[in-house]
C-alpha cells in the first residue's frame, strides 16, 4: 500500500481497549482490583473506574468533560457540559467512530482504519491504558501486574496481522526492577518494538534521578526505544490542572508542556549523555516548540552546565538531535520551522486514531498538503519511523 506514492508508518496509532481487559487478563491474585472501562453514550469514553465504582485516573470534578450525568448542585458545570456535547468536534467523533465502537474496536476495525489512511505499518499505543498507571504511589506489585496484563492483551491483538501491527509495551514506574523485567519480556517474548511511559510524574522520581538508571541501561541493551506519551487527564498532578474547568485549555497545555518537562531531564539532566545508545521519542505533543526549547536548554548549559550538568560534554541540543525523535501533527503548519532548525530526519508521523483530536480519516492527506518538501514527507511518513523502531518492513502492494 502507498498513499500518493509514499509508504506510511504510524509512529503512535492508538487502540481502544475493551472495558473488561484487566478483568480478563490480570493474574488471579489481582483480578478483584481490576479497573473497568465505562460504557456511555460517548462512543469513545476513555474513563475507567475501580472495582467499587470510584474514578480511576481522572478527576471526578471534570465529569462534564467526558459525559457523566448532570450535576444538579453545580449548574455552571452542567452548562459547560451541554455546550461541549453540542460541539462540532464531539458530534463529528460520534458519527465517525460509532461503527468502530459498535464492532468493539476489534483488530479488524484497526486494520480498516489503517487502510482508510493508507498506513502500511502502525506501532500501537493505548487509550484507556494511558490512565492505568497514573494514580499516585500505586502498590508496585499491582502496578506491574496491570502493565503485564495490558501487554499480554496487546500481543493477542497484534496477532491479527503481525506484519502490520506492532506493540509498544507498558512499563510501571513504581518499581524499576519490574520495569526492566517487563521490557526484557516484551522485547524477547512478545516481539514489541518499543516501550512507552507517560511524562507525568507519579512516584516522586524525576527522570534524571539514579532511580531510573537500571531501566535506561536495559533499554540500551535491548535496543528498544522509549516513547513518551501524555494525555489530557491524570490521576496525579499535571500542568493542565490549572484548567480543570475548561477542557479546551486543558488540552492546549497538557501534552506539549508535560513532554517538555521530560525533554529537560533527558537532555540537560544527563540521561542521554550517560546512555548514548538510548533512543527516545516525544509523541502526540506537536514539534514546533522544539527549536525554542533546544535553544533554551543550550543557554542554560552555557550558564550553569559546568556545575549542574557534569555529564554533558556537548550542548544538550546535540543529544536531542542524535537520540530523540518528535512527532508532527498532520496539519501542523509551523512544523516547517522545526525542520529548518532540527533537520528532517528526527520527525515522525502519527494519525492519533481514534482520539478526539485526530484528523482521521484525512490525517495523511493533510500532512501531504503541508508546505514541506517531498523528501521531508518521505522521511516523516516512513524513513524516520523505521529508524526509530528499527523496522525494515517492505511496503504492501
N, C-alpha and C positions, 0 to 999 in steps of 0.2 A: 504494500500500500504506500502511496505517496500523495501528499497534499500539494497540488500545484508544482509537482516535481521535487518536493522536499520530503525526506524522511523525517519523521516526528517521534520524539521520545518525551513523554510527560514525566518531568522530574519529581512531581508531587501531586499525583492524582489521588483523590480520596475515595474511600469506600464508605458505605453506610452499614454499620454493624447491626446485626439483628438484636432486638431488645433483650433477648434471653441468652446472649453469647456467654456471659460469665456464669450464668446458672448451669449451662450445659458443659462448659469447658474447664471450669475451675476444679481443682482437685477436691475430693470429698471433704477433707479437713476444713476447707474454707467456703464450701458451697453455700452454707446458710447465711453467709455475709455478703453474698454476691450483689453487686449493683444491677439494676434493671433499667432499661431504656423506657421512656414514656412514649405512648402512642396517643396522639391527639389529632385534631382536625388539621394541624400543621403537618404536611407530608414529610417535612424534614426536621421534625422536632429532635434536637440533639440531647435533650436533658436526660439525666439519669437520677434515680432515687435509690436510697439504701433499702435494706430489707424491711425496715419499719416505716418506709414512706418518706423519710426525711430527705431533703435535697442532697445530691451528691455532685460536688464540683461546680455548683453555681450558687449565686446569692439569691435567696428567695425574694428579696426586695425588688429584684429585677424581673419578676414573673411576667410583667406586662410586655417584656421584650420577646417572649417566646411562646406566649399563648395560654397562660393559665386562666382560670375562671375569674370573673370580675371580683374586685376587692371593694365591697360596699363602704368600708371605712376609709378608703383612700380614693375618692372620685377623681382627683387630678391624675393619678396614675392610670386609672381606667380610661380616662380621656386620651392620654398619650397612647395607650394600648390600641384603642379603637382607631386612632389616626394611623398607627403603624400597620394595622391589619387591613386598612383600606388602601395602603400604599401600593404604588405600581410594582415595586420590586417583589413584595410579598405575593401579590396576585400572579405575577409572571412565574415565580418559583412554583406556586401551587399548580399552575397549568403545565409548566414544563416537566415537572418531576412526578406528577400524580401517577402516571402509568408505571414509572420506575418503582415507586413506593408500593403500588398495588401488587407488583410482581416480586416484592420482597428484596429489592436491591441485590438481586442474585448475581453470580458471576456472568451469566448470560446478558443481564442488563448492563453490567460493566463493559463488556466487550462491545455491545451495541453502541454504547456511548463513545467508546474509543473509535469505532468505525465512523460514527457521525462526525467526529472531529478530525478524522484522518490520522489517528495516532497508531503507530506501529507497536510501540512498547510503552508500558507505564510502570513506574515504581509507586507502590500503593502505601498511602498513609491513612491514619484513622480519622474518624469524625467524632463519634461518642468517646472513642478511646483517648482523644486529646484531653478529656476531663478525668480519666480514670485515676491518674496519679497526682492530682493537684490538691488533695486535702493535706493540710499541714501536718507534718510529723506522723505520717502513717506508720503503722506497725510494719517493720521491714519485711518479715516473712510473708505477710499478707500482700503487701505491695508487689513483692517479687512473684507471688503466685498469680496475681492479676496480669502481670506482664506475660508470664508463660502461657496463660490461658489465651490471651489475645493472639500471641504469636502462633500458637497451635491452630487456632481458628483461621488465621490469615494464611497459613500454609495450606490448609484444606481448600480455602477459597481460590488460591492461585493455581491449584491443580486443574482447574477448568481449562487453562491454556498456559502452561508454564513457560512457553516461549514468548509470551507477550506480557504476562503478569508477574511482577517481581515484588517481593516483600521488603519493607523497612521495619526492623524489629523494635518493639517497645522495650525500653530498659527502665528499671526502677532506680531513682536517685537515692532511695532511702537506705540502701546497703550496697556500697560499691563492689563488694565481693560478689554479690548475686548478679550485679550488672555485668561484671566480667564473665561470669559463667554463662549467662544468657546470651551475651554477644557471641561467645565461642560456639554455643549450641546452635544458634540461628545461622551462623556462617557455615558451619561444618555439616550440620544435620538437616537443616531446613533450606539451605541454599539462598538465604536472603542476601541482598546486595548492599544493605545499609542498615544503620540503626537510627533511631530518632529520639530526641528529648525535647521537652519544652524549655524555653529560655527562662520561664517563670521560676524563680527560686522558691522551693517548697520545704527545704530541710535545713536552712540556715547556712549552707555551704556554698560559697561562690565558686565559679568555675575555675579560677586560677589557684584555688587553695590545694594544699597537699592531699586532701581527702580524695580528689578525683584522679590523682596521678596514675594509680593502677589501671584505671579504665582507659585513659589516653594511651598508655603503653600497650594495652591489649588490642585496641583498635589499630594501632600501628602494626602490630604483629599479624593481625588478621587481615590487613589491607582493606579495612572496612570503613567507609566514610560515616561521619556523623551528620545527620540532617537536623538542624534546629527548626522547630515549628511551634508557632504560638497560636493562640486563639483569643477571642474577644471576651471570654469569661474564664474564671478560675476559682477554685475553692480556696486559694491562697491570695495574698495581696499582690496586685499588679498595678502598673501605671494607670491603666484605664479606670481604676476605682474612683478617680476624681470625677467621673462622669456616669455615675450609677443611674441617673435619671434620664439619660439620653443615649440610646444605643448607637445613633449615628456618630456622635462624638466619641463614644467608647471605641467603636471600630476604627475610627480615624487614627487613634493613637496606639491601640493595644498591640497589634502585630509589629509594626515597624519599631516602635520605641523599645519594646521588650527585646527584640532582636538586636538592636543597637547595644543594649545593656549586656548582651552576650559577646558581641564583637570585641568590646574593650578588654575583658579578661583574657580572651583567647589570643588576641594580637598584642596588646600593650601589656597585659598581665603575664606574658611569657609562656603561655601554654604551647603555642606553635613553635616558639624558639626551642623549647625543651623537647618537642616531639616533631621533628622536621618531616616525618612521613605521614603525619596525621592530616587527612583531608576532611573538610567540613563545609557545609552549605547552609546558607541562611535563606529559608524558603517562605514563600507567601507573605512577603513583607515589603514588596517593591525593591527597586535597586537604585533609584535616583538619589537617595540620601548618601550613598556610599562615597562619592567624591568628597563631600563635606566632612564626613566622619573620619576618613583616612587622613585628610589634611589636619583635622583637629587632633587626632592621635599623634601624628608626627610632631606637631607643635608641642604637645605635652612631653613627648620623649626628648625633644631638644632641650626643654627647660629642666626637667627633673629626672630623666631616664638614668643618669649616672648613679643616682641614689635609689630610685624606686623601681627601676626596671633592669636589674643587673644581668638578667639572662639574655637581653636583647643585644645583638651585635649589629643589627640593621634597624632602620626605621620600621615601626610597626606596619606601615603600609606595604612594605616589602613582603612580610609574612602573609598578609592578606592576598596580595597578588599571586603568590606562589601556591598557597594552600587552601584558599577559600573560593567558594562559588556563591552566587546570589541569584535569585530568580526574578524575572521580569514579569509584570502583568501584561496581558495581551494588548491592552490599549494604553500602555504607559509611555506617552509621548516624550517625557523628559529622559527616557532611557538612553536616547542618543547622546546625551551629555555624559552619562555614566560610561558609555562605550568610548567616547572621546578620552575620558580620564583614565579608565581602567583597562581599556582594550576589549576585544570581543571574544576572548577565549575562556572567561570565567562567569559568563552569564547564561543561565539555563531557563527553561520554559516550563510553565505549568498552566493547565486549564482551570485548576481548582474545582473541577467537577467533584461532587454535586452541591457545592456550598452556595450560600445565598448570594454572594457577590461574584460568582462565576459568570463568565460570558457564554457558557455552553448554550447552544451547540455551535456558536460562531467565534469561539475564542481563537482558534488557529487562523481563521480568516482575518480577524482583527490584527493579530500580530503581523501577518503578511502585508498589512497596509501601513505599518509603521514606516516612518521616514528614516530607514536604515538601509545599508547595502545588502545586496543579495548574499554576499559572503557572511555578513553579520547574521542574517536569517538562517542560513545553513548551519552555522556554528551553534546558534542559540537553540534551534529546533532539534538538533541531533548531536553534533560532534561534542559539545561541551558536556551534555548529559552523559554521553557514553564515556567520556573521560572521567567524570566524577565517579560514576558507578563501576568503572572498569568492565563495561559491557561491549561485546563485539557481536552484534545481532544483525544479520542481513535484513534489508528491507523486504517486506512481504510484497508479493505480486498479486 
